[in-house]
Amino acid sequence: MAGMVEQRSIDVVPDDERHGSAVSQFTLWLGANLQITAVITGALAVVFGANAFWSLIGLLLGNLLGGAVMALHSAQGPRLGLPQMITSRAQFGVRGAVVPLALVIVMYIGFFASGSVLAGQAVGELTHLGSTPGIVIFAAVTAVAATVGYRLIHTLGRIAGLVCALAFAYLGIRLLQRADLGTLLHDHRFSLPVFLLAVSLSASWQLAFGPYVADYSRYLPRHTSARATFWWTLSGSVLGSQWSMTFGALAAAAAPAAFVGHEVTYIVGLGGAGLIASVLYFVIALGKLTINILNTYGGFMSLVTSVSGFRGQRTLSPRGRAAYIAGIMVAGTAVALLGKDSFLTSFKDFLLFLLTFFTPWSAINLVDYYLISKERYDIPALSDPAGRYGAWNARALTVYGLGVLAQLPFLATHFYTGPLVAPLGGADISWLVGLVVPAALYGAVARRDTARIPDAHTLPEERTPAGSGG
């Protein structure tokens, strides 16, 4: 186990420590998406009014669109050798990146909590201790695994992908033995608002991976094809999520009263009782363990990035790593215990709320990396507030703020509905606005700031003397 414990945090992964191939992104993201929370996300489209036929189409469209954005972030990993969010310093400044980072940390805690609620039910049933002890046990195991780091995460992804694929295939057969597929898909009536809700739910699911997806591709050799990284990430994430969401949508359509509010027990009940039930509870916990480790690890990376922007810290001791991860675990567990009784509605609103803040970040990050900087970053300057990228980039932060505000008139959640939602028939198109508006604005303002763009991609050992270069 000692050899598996990761030593790197937010520092650049040297070439002699790189390993693996782009196929590893397929197995990781397949395993991360074949899990109970993705099932719930698919079910929400039906629970909130869409028929199963158009729910499946809307979910697929959202997975493809959001997954493409997410996979473009993944392709940055081998090139840069850095965690995802530290690259935000190139757009927002070394310290200004703390603004989107703070929201990302909230996301990690929220997803940790939501996953712990569902996995805690499974662990509680498996151990006969109840959901509250189950949540605590699950959170503790997650924290230990996240402390070990990158290699264990990918190993668990491969195991979970295989185990959960077999379990979902079995559960799908059992579901179709109870409900006729033709009957479930017979209703073809189209409603734009609920169709767009399905698209938004799955798109937000994929987009929420964007702030940490490159964390899990940064150890790939630098020569790894960006195209291969993109396609393997996209295919694994879309296949896993659509498979899970399809099962959830069909389950909710087949037995809404039995499914809603009893998601874990209903799914296990499909499989059977006794030993089969115990195996399925274990599978649910395993699937959630994989994704919750990603959330804990990503939260740890984001916290370190936030703090280091002000302290100048580039490396982290094992004790410091454990402390950061423990903080994420404690916060996420507390939220899980407080919110476990109103999970379904809260989770739907949480997903759409997150989308409001992460689409502008994704748009700015991708436009900067692919169109403005053209994959050229001065990596040492990412840790220097007095360097090329500065401490705060007011232009980028303004564009980010405008991108968030531009979505509010189009946003529809339980606690807030924008004034333009009703004229659109109740449809939520805020995430589309959140991609287009900041992308256009940032492209316009960033092209004027040529001093930010190096002449070539600059690694730490290659940095030229101060004052030279672009």
N, C-alpha and C positions, 0 to 999 in steps of 0.2 A: 504493500500500500504506500510505503514511503516514497517509492519511485514514481508513483502516480500523482502525488501531491504537487499541484501547480506552483511554480515560483513567480511567475509573471503576474502583473496586475494591469496597470495602464501604460507601462513602458512598451517600447517597440519589441516585437518578437524577432530575434536575430535569425538570419538565414539558416544557421546551423542547428536551430531548434525547430525548424519548420518540418512538417510531416503530413502524410495523408494525401487523399485525392478529393476531387470535387464531389465524387459519389457519396462521400460521408455526409454532405449536406442533405442529400435525399433521405438517407436513413434517419438522421437526426430529426428533420422536420416532419417526416411521416410519423415517427413515434411521438413527437410533441403534439401532433394534431389528432391522433386517434385516441381521444380521451373524452371524459364525461362533460367537461365544460363546453367543448365544441358541439356535443350532442345537444346541450341546453340551448346553445346559440341557434342552432337549426330549428329547434322546437319553438323558439320565441316567434319566429316568422308566422307559424300557424297559430300559436296562442294569441297573438295580437291581430288576427283577422285574415291572413292570406290563406287561400286553399293550397293543398299540397302540391299541385301541378305547378302553379306559378311560383310558389316558394322555392322549389328545387331549381328552377331556372334563374330566379333572382339571386339565390345563394351562390350558384355557380358563377354568374356574372360578377358578383362582388368579390368572390374568391380570386377570380382571374385578374380583375383590375387591381385589387389591393395587393394580391400576391406578386404582381409584376413590379409594383413599387417596392415592396419588401425585398424582392430578389435583387433589384438594382442596388440596394444597400448592401446585401450580402456580397456582391461582386467587388466591393471596396476592400474587403478583409484581406485577401492575399496580397493585394497591391500595397496596402498601407501597413499591415501588421499591427494594427491598433484596434482597441475597442471602439465600437460605433460612435458613442457620444462624445469622445474626446475630439473627433474630427469636427464637431460643431464649433470648436474654438476658431477654426479657419473662417467661419461665417460670422459668428457673434462676438468674437474676441475671447481671449484666454479666460477672463472673468465673466464676460457677458454670457457665455454659454451656460452659466448657472441658471438662467431664466428657463430655458426649455428643460434643463436637467432636473430642476425642482419638480416640474410636472411629470417627468419620466419616473422619478422616484415614487411619486404618488401612484402612478400606474402600476409599478411593480408591487407595491404594497397592496393595492386593490386586487390585482390578479392573484397574488399570493393568498389573500384572504378568501376570495371566491373559490379558488381551488381547494383550499383547506376545508371549507365548509362541506364540499361534496366528498372529498377524500376522507374527511373526518367521519362522515356517516358510514363509509365503507369500512374504515379501520375500527370504528366503534362496533359495527355488526360482527366483524371478523374476530374481535377480541372479547366481545360481549361486555364492553365497558361503557358503551354509550357514546354519543356524538361529541360531547365536550372533551372527555379524555382522548377520544380519537383524533380530534383536531390538534391537541397539544402534542401527542405522540408523532403524528404526521409532520408537524412543523419542525420538531426536533430532528427527525431523520433527514428532512430536506436540508436543514442548515448544515448538518455534518457532511452530506454529499456535496453541497455547494462549496464547502471549504476545501475539499479534495480538488475540485476544479475541472478543467477542460477535458482531460482524457476520460474521467469517469462519466462526465456528461454525455460524451459521444458513445461510450460503451452502453450506458443505460438507454440512449436513443435507439441503438440497434436492437437491443433486447426487447424494449417496449414496442417497437415497430412490428416485430414478428409476433410477439405474444398478443398484442392488442388487435392486430389484423386477423388472427385466427379467431379471437373472441368475438369481434364485430361480425365476421362472416357467419359464425354460429348464431349470434343474436339476430342477425338479419333474416336468416332462415326461419328461426323461431317466430319472429314477428310476422312474417308472411304466411306462416301456418295459422296464425290467429286472425289475420286481416287480409282481405283480397286486394292485391295491388291495383287491379283495374278499378275497383270501387274507390280506393283512396285517391286515384288520379283522375277520376271521372269528371269532377267539377273543373271546368276550364274558364270560368268567369274571371275576367281580368279587372283588377282595381289598381290603378297607378300608385296611390299612396302606400298601400301595403306591399306592393311589389318593390317599390323603392326602399321600404323598410327592410325587406329581406336583403336587398343589395347592400344597404348601409350596414346591416348587422355583420354580414360576412366580410365586407370590405374593411370595416373597423377591426374585425378580428385579425385580418392580415396586416393592416397598417400598424397595429399595436406591436407587432414583432419588429418593426423597422428600427426603433431605437436600440435594439441589442443584437440584431441578426448577424452583423459583422463580427461580434465577439466570438462567434463559433466558426468563423471561416478564416480568422486572422493567423492561425497556425499553418494554414496551407502554404506550400512552397510559393515563392513569389512569382514563379513562371506559370502558375496555374492559370488556365484560360479564364478570363472574366466571363466569357460566354458560357463555358461549361459550369462555372459556379452559379451563374444566373439560372440556367435551365434546370440543374439538379435541385437547387433550392426551391424554385417555383414548382416543379413537378411534385416534390415531396410534400410541400406545404399545401398545395391545392388538392392533391389526391387525398391526403390525410384529413384535411378539414372538410372537404365535400363529402367524403365517405361518412364521417361522423355526423355532419349536419343533415345529410339525407336521412340517416337513421333516426335522428331526433325529430325531424319534420314529419316523417311517416308515423313514428310512435305517437307524437302529439295528435296527429290527425286520426289515428286508429282508436285512441282511448284517452281523450283530453282530461277527463275527470280523474282517471287512475294515474295519469302521468304527472300532471302539474302538481307541484308540491311534494311529490313522492318519487322524484326522478331516479334516485339510486335504487330504491327498493323495487320500483316497477321494472327497471332494466334487469336486475338480478332475477326477479320473478319470472321474466320471460324465459330465462335459461333453465330454471328448475329449482329444486331444493337440495338440502344436504350438501354433499361434497361439491356439486356443481355450483351451488350458490356461494360457497366459500371461495372457490376458484374465481368466480366472477367478482366478488368483493375485492379479492387480491388484485385482479386485473385492473379494476377501477382505481385502486390506490396506486398501482404501478404507473398507469398512464398519467395520473395527476402528479406523481412524484417527478416524472421527467420534466413536465412543463413548469412545475413549481421550483425545481432547481434552476431552470433557466431564469425565472423571475427573480429568485434570490441572488443568483450570480450577477444578473444584470443590474439589480439594485445596488449591490456591492460596488460594481464598477462605476456606476453613476455617482454614488456617494463619494468615492475616492476621487473621481474626476472633479466634482464640485469643490471639495476641500482643497485639492492640490492646486486648483487655479488661484487660490489665495495664499497658500503656504509654499508653493513651489516644489511640492513633493512629487517625485517621479517613481519611487519604489515603495514597497510596503512590507513590513515584517509579518511573519506568520501570526504573531499575536494580534497585530493590527487588523489583518485580514479576518481573523476569527471574530474580533470585536465588531467590525462593520457588518458582517453577516448575521451575527447575533442580534444586532439592532434591527435589521430588516425582519428577522424572524419574529422578534417580540412585537413589533408594530403590526405586522401582518396577522399574527395570531390574535392580537387584541381586537382588530377590526373584524376578524372572522367570528369571534365569540360574541361580539356586540351585534353583528348583522345577520347571524345565521337564520333568524326566524322570518326575515322578509327578503329572501334571497332573489327570487325570480325577477320581480319588478325592479329591484335595486340594480341587479346586474345588467339588465337591458339599458337602463338609463346611464349606468356607468360606462358601458361600451360606447354609446353615442356621445356622451360627454367627452370621453377621451379622444374621440375622433376629431372633435373641434380643435384640439390643441396639437395633435400630431400630424394632421395633414399639412398645415403650414410649415412645420419643421421639416417634414419629408420633402416638400416641394423645394424649400430653400437649400437643403443639404444636397439634393440631387442636381438641381440646376447649377449650383456652385461647383460640384465635383466634376460633372460630365461636360457642362457647357462653358463655364467661366474659367475655372482652373485647368480644365482638360486633364484631370487626374494627376496634376502636379501640385504637391504640397511641400512646404518647408517644415518637415516634421519637428526639428528642434525648436522652431519658432512657436509651435503649439504649446510649449511650456514656458514661454518668455513673454510676460505682459508688456515688456518694452520692445518686443520684436516686431516682425512683419505684420502680425495680425492684431497687435495692440491688446489692451486690457478689455475695452468695451467697444463694440461696433454699433454705434447709434443707428446707422442706416438699416442694418440687418434687423436689429431689435424692433425698429419702427415698422418695418415690413412685416415682421412676425406678428406684432400687435395688430396691424391692419388686417392681416390674414385671419386672425382669430375673430376680430370684430365683424369682418365681412360675412362670416358664416351665421352670426346670431339671428338675422332676420329670417333665415331659412331653417333654423334648428327646431326640432320637435322632440321634446322629452317630457317626462312626467312632471318635472318641476319648472320647466320653462318652454314656451312655444313662441317662436318668432312671428312677427306680423305678416310675413309673406307666405307662411305655411298654408293658411286658409285659402288664399287665392289660387294656390297650386293644388287644391283638393286635399290638403293634409299631407302632401308628400314632403319628405325631408331630403333636400338636395344639398345640404350644407357642406358635406364632404367634397362634392365636386367644386363648389366655390372655394373651399379651403385649399384645393390643389392648384386651381387655375390662377386665382388672384395673386397669391404670394409668389408663384413662379414667375408671372409676368412682371410684377413690381421689382422683385429681386434681380431678375435678369437685366432690367433697365438701369438700376442704381449700381449694381456690382461691376458692370462693364466700365464704368468711369474710374474705378479704383484699381488701376493697373499695378500699383505698388504692392498690392496684396498677392499678386500672381508671380510665383518664381519662374525662372526660365526653364527649370527642369525639376523633376521630383527629387527632393533632397532628403537623404537619410542622415541620421546623426553623425556617422563617421565621415560623411561626404560634405558637411557644411562648409561653405566658403566663408572667408573673413567678413566681418560686419561691414556693411556698406556696399558690398559687391552684389552682383546678380540683379534680378528683376525687381 
